[in-house]
Amino acid sequence: MTQPRSAADAAQLPENRRAFAQHPRQWAANRYVYPVVSRRSGGISVGINLNPDKVCNFDCIYCSVNRKDPSTVTHVDIAQVQTELDGLLAIVQSGEIYTHDPFDKISPQLRRLNDVAFSGDGEPTTEPLFPQCVRMAAETLAQRRLAEVKLVLITNASMFHRPAVRGALEFMDQHNGEVWAKLDAGTEAYYKLVDRSAVPLDRILANLAWCCQTRPTVIQTLLMRVHNEPPPPAEVDAYIARLAAIMASGGRIKLVQLYTVARQTTESYATRLTTEELEAIASRVRSTLVGVPVAVFD
Ligand code: SF4
């Protein structure tokens, strides 16, 4: 077989797809910091879990966090986060990580550190120490001469109206930051069905508009079957109309990532779409949001 030339080509190889499917938020005895091979990052992403208590202000039916087993860590110890982050970055920089499963099996194209990501078992921006953690992560990367590594926030956009969160995002803008914000629905009814949050959709949309007006933002959308029904066409239209409205308000969408269920879900009735179904929705997004890249992860 010929060697894949790009990370996108390499992503299709079986050994890499196996690594993508393994997403334990655990590394050695660490409490907060873990590495993953991330298809959406095209390489290694070092995650920081700021919600070790597994509390989230959303209750997505497709969530893969196991909340049945109680957490033994209930608060964020920023000194410990810094120790774990620095230690894991050293392991990645030295190449030692590629002696550990599943990192030892991935293609050369994916053997690169793409980002440090605030993600984990809940919404990172609800953690009061989030702004300090962002600054600490930027300083740690700078000390390791890794300033080219991105700082990524993976978020449900529910807290962008808080001044401290806005300040942290503006700091990220100055430190190679990127926001990957979730929008799973176009109507309040579907949003309540799939994300099950007390936060109104209007607030999410207002926060997304602010974020996109302030910086180019990646929109992440998980599409699935709910009780065996794919998203209704009217729902997809409403979702696309929400993104179009954000752009009409001056918002910049850097990329739309469409993906589907890949791991164990909270509700068994949340199941995968086919590649063809995802691509059909992607075509509709592309034809309306002209010029916005749309990536499909099946
Ligand atoms: S926002 Fe993320 S962590 Fe929270 S319930 Fe949804 S998928 Fe799970």
Residues whose N, C-alpha, C, O or C-beta is under 5 A from the ligand:
A	BS01	SF4	C56 F58 D59 C60 C63 G120 D121 G122 E123 N156
